[in-house]
Amino acid sequence: MRTIKNLSGSMILISRGFCILAFLFSGMILNCQSSKDTAVKLVRVDDKHKVDVFVNSSFFTSYQYPENIEKPFLFPVNAPDGSVITRGYPIEPRKGERIDHPHHIGIWFNYGNVNGLDFWNNSSAIPADKKDSYGHIVHQKIVKAVSGKKGILEVVLNWDDNKGNTLLTENTRYIFSGDKNSRTIDHISTLTAINGPVTIGDSKEGMFAIRVDRAFEMPSNESLIFTDDKGNPTTVKAIDNTGVTGIYTSSKGLKGDSVWGTRNDWVILTGAKDNVTISMAIFDNPKNTGYPAYAHTRGYGLFSFNNFGQNSYDPKQEKRSYKIEKGQSVTLYHRFYVQSGSELTPEKANTIFKEFLKTY
C-alpha cells in the first residue's frame, strides 16, 4: 500500500493496484487500472449446463451444452461495449429478427458431411423419421476451466450418429482474452477417429461459424431461397432494413456478397448497433487442412469459415474429401475477434493474423 499526491496536492491511497480513494479538489477523477481489470473469469454453472465467461468483470459469452440441442455453442456473445452481436433465435428470440435456420445458434463448430451424416443442419426442425441422416455433437466433460489473464476452457465432445455410435472425439480448447475495446476467442479443435476411418466429404455447410444479430446483416429487399446439400430449401424472407448496416470485407479486398465462396486469411464483418461501430472477424491459420478457408458469408447473417468444402463453392474445382484413419487426428485453429467503437481496418486485421500465426 502506498500514498501519492496529485498535482493539486490531494492524497490518493493506492492498494494492490486499485484506487480505493480518488477525491480531487479540482473535481477531476483519477482513472486507475490494474492488471486484474483485464483478467478473464470463467464461472462453471453445471446445473444449467454452461460456463460463463467475463472479461474486465463484464459478461462476454457462455459456453452452453444443453441436452435438448444437437450441439454445444457459445451464446450469447457480447461486444466490449455490451452490445449483443449474436442472433437471439431460437434460444432467446428478439422482435424483428429473422427466424430461419434454427441450427444457426451463437458461435459453433461442426460440418455437413461426416461419413455421409449431416451434423451442420441438425436441429429440432428435423422430423424424427429423418434423424438417421443427421449427426449429434454431444458434450462429454469439461477438462479445464481456468481464469487468469487469459481464460482457458477445455472440453471433450463426441460426434455421434443418431444411434449413439461415436465417429469422432473432439478435444477443443477455447482461449478467451480481451481488453477495454476488444475480445478474442481462439478455438483449437482436434478431431480423432476412434471407432474406424472417418471421411469428411465436400460440403459448403461448415465449419467455424457465428449467426449475427440483425444489425450486422447486409441490407436486402429480396426474399431468398437457400438449399442445403440434401436439397432441402429454406426461404429467407425480406424484412424491414431499419438499422441493418453490415458489410463484409475479405483479405483479398472483396466486399459484400462477392466475399462468399472465396478463399481468405480473414474476413471482417462491420456494422453499427445503437450508433456504435462494431467489427468482428474470423481468421484462418496456415496450419489448417484446406487453408486458406472458404468464406461461407451470407448477407442474412451467417458468417462462417470452411476448411473442407471446395466443389460446393466452386463447381470448377474437383470434389475434395479428407480421410482420418482410425486413431488418427486432425487439428484446426480459428480465431474470432470483435471490437467496439471503431472499424477494424485491413491493416489491423493483417496484424492480428500475423499474431495468430506466431501464437500457434
N, C-alpha and C positions, 0 to 999 in steps of 0.2 A: 504494500500500500504506500502511496506517495501523494504529496500535495504540491500543486503547481499554481502559479499566478498567471492570469491572462493579462492582456495589455492594459486593461483598466484597473488592475490590481485586485480583482475578485479572486477568492480562493476556490479551487476546484479539487475535489477529492477523487483520486483515481485508485481503483482497486481491481487487480487482476484483469486490466484491460477494459473495464466497464466504467462509464461515467455515472457515479452514484448521485452526484450533485453538480449541477452546472447552472448556477444562477449568476448572470452577469448584470452589473448595474447599468450597462449600456442598453439592456433589453435584448441583446443578441443571445442566441442559443448555440452552445458548442456541440457539434456532432461528433460523437466518438464511436469508433467501430473496432471491435476486437476480432481476432481470428475465429472466435466462436460464432460471430454473426454470419459467417459464410459456411458454417457446418451443415451437413446433411443428416437428418434424423430419420431413421426407419422405425416404424411402430407396427409390430405384429398385432393383428386383431383376428386371432384364429377362429373365434366363434362366428365371425362374419366372412370368413374365407378371403381375407385380404391383408395387404401390408401397405400402410400409408407412408408416403414419402413427403418430408418437409425440407425446404431449403430456406435458410435465413429465418426459420420459425414460421414460414408461410407454406401453406399446402401447395404441393406440386402435382402429385398424382397418387393413384393407388394401384398396386398390382392386385388383380382380382381373379379368383379361381372358383366361381360358383359352380355347384354341382349340376345346375339345370341349364348351363350354356356349354356349347360344344368346344370351347377353347378358353384358356386364360387370356387376359388382356390388361392393358393399363387404361384406367378410366376413373374419373375424368382426367384431363390433362390441362393444367393452367399455365398461361404465360406468366412472366415475372410480375407484371402489373396486376395479376389476379384474374385476368380475362380467361374464360373457359374456351379453349381452342378446338375441343372435340365436339362432334355432334352428340346430342342427348339420346336420340332414338337408337336402339329400342329400350335402353336401360332407364333413362330419365327424359322422356320426350319433352321438347320445348315448342312453344307456339311458333308457327311459321316455318319450321324446318321440314326438310324432305323426310319421307318415311319409306324410302326404297331400300333394298339390300339390307335386310335385318342382320346379316352376318358381318356387316361393317361396324365394329364396335371399338372405339378408342384407338389405341395402338396395339397391333397384334402381329403375329408371325406364323404363317402357315402357307400351304401350297395346294394347287388344284389338281395335281396328278401324281400320286404316290402309289406305285403298283396298281395304277388304274383307279384308285379311290380319290374322291374329291374332298379334301379337307377344308378348302377355302370357302365353298358355298354352303357348307352345312350350317343349319340353324333350325329354330323351331318352325320355320316355314316349310320345311321338307316333310312331306307325309310319311307316316311310319312305314308304309309299304315300299317306300323309295330309299329308306335309310341305309340299306345294304350297299348302296353305291357311294356312300359318303364315309369319311373318317372323323374320329373324335380325337382331340388332344386333351389328355386328362392329367391334371396336376397330381404329382405323387408326393412330393415333400419339399420343404424349404431346407436347404443345406446350410445357408448362411444369410443373416440379415444384420449387417454391421453398419453402425453410424460412424460419422467422422467427417474429415474434410471432404471426402467423397463417401457416398453411401453405396454399399455393395450388397446386392441381393442375388443369391444363387439358388436356383430351383431345378428340380428334376420333373420332367413330363414324359408321358407315353403317347405316342401316335398310334392309336388303336383303330381296328376296323369295328364295324357295328356289333360284332360278336365278342368284342373284348380282347381279341388277339393283337399283340403288340408288334408293329412293323419296325418302329424306330423309338429309341430312347433319346430324349432331348435334354441335354445339360446346358442350361442357359445362365449367363451372368449378366445382370444389369448393373452398370456403374452410373450412378446419379451424381451430378455436380452442378454448380451454378454460382452466380454472383448477383449483384444488385439488378442487372439488366438482362441476364441470360440464364438459360437452363440447358443442360446437356444430358442425354441418355446414350450410353454406349451399350449396344446389345450384341453379345457374343454367344453364339449358339452352336453347340456341337451335336450333330445328329449321328447316331450309331445304329447300324442294322444289327439286331440281336437274335432274331429267330430265322434268318435266311437273308438272301440278297434282296435289296430294295432298289427299284428303278424309279428315278424321278424323271417323269416324262415332260415333253414340251407343252407348256400351258401359259397363257397370259395371266392366269389367276395366281398372283403371288407378289411379293413374298413378305417383305417388311413394310408395314403399311399403317396409315392413320386415316380415319374419316373425320373431316374437319367440320367445324361449326359453319353455319350458313354464311356468316360474314366473309369467310375465306373461299367460298365458291366463286367461280367466274360468272359474271352476268350472262344470262341466256334467256331468250324469248321462245325457245323451241322445246317441245316435248320430244324426248329421245328414247329409242329402244335399244337396249344392250343385251346381247346374247352370250350366255356362258358356254363353256366347252361342250356341254351336253345339248345345246340348242335351246335351252330354256330362256325365254325373253323376259326382260324386266323393263318396264316403262318408267322413265324419269320425267315427270311432268314439269312443265314450265310453271313457275310461281313468281310472285312479286319480287323484283330485284332491288327493292329498297335496302340500302346498307350492304349490298353484295359487292365486294371490291377485290376479290382475289385475282392474282396473276402469277403464272409460273414463269420462272427463268431458269434455263439449264446451263450447265458448264460449257456447252457448245454454243451458247449465245442465242438459243431459240427462246421464243416467248409463247405463252398461251397454249392453245390446242396443238400447236406444232411440236410441243415437247413430247407428247405421247408417242411411245414406240421407238424413241431414240435412246442411244446408249450414252451414259454420262457418269462423270465422277461424282456429281452432286446436282440436285435440283432445289431451287428455292421457291417457296410459296409465300407471297406477301399480300397483306390486306390490312384493312383498318376495322377495328371493333370499338365502339363507343369513343370514336375520334382518336384512338391510339393506334399508331402504326405497329404492326406485329409481323415479323418474318419468321418462318420456320424452314428447315432444310433437312433433307436426308442425304447422307454421304455413303458411298460405296467404298470398298477397300481393295487394292490390287491383290491381296491375298485370297480374295474370294473366287471360287469357281464361277466362270461366266462373266468376270469383270471385263469391261465396265457394264454395270447392270442396265437393263431396260427400264425406262420410266413408264410406269402404269399410272399416268396422271390424268384424271378426268375432271372436267370443269365442274361437275356436280359435287365434287368434294372428296373423291377417293384420291389419295396421294400415296403411291407405293413404288418400291424398287424391287425388280425381279431379276435374279441372277440365273434362272434356269430357262425361262421362256426365250424363244428365238423365232421360229417359224410362225408362231401365233401373233407376233408383232410385225414381222417382215416375211411375207409368203415367198419372197425370192430366196430366203435362206433355207437350208435344209432343216428338217426336224431334228432337234437335239435331245438326247437323254443322258442322264448321269446315273451310273450304277454304283451302289455301295454294297460291297460284298459283306457277307456275314462277319460280324466282329470288327468291321472297318467303320471309319467315321469321316465326316466332312464338317468343317467348321466355317461359319460365316460371320463376318464382322460388319456391323452397320452402326452409324451414328445418327441420332436425331438431335436437332438443335433448334431452340426458339429464343427470340429476343424481343423485347418490348421497347417502344419509344423511337425507333428509327428503322429504316430499311436495311436489310442485310445486303451488302454490295457483293458483286462477283469477286472483287479483290479480297474482301474479308473471308468469303466462302473458300477461296483458294488457300488462304492462310489456315483456316480451320481444317481443311482437307489434309494439308501437309502435317499439321499437328497430329491428326488422327493416324496417319501413316507411321509417324515416329513412335506413337504410343503402343501400337500393336504390330 
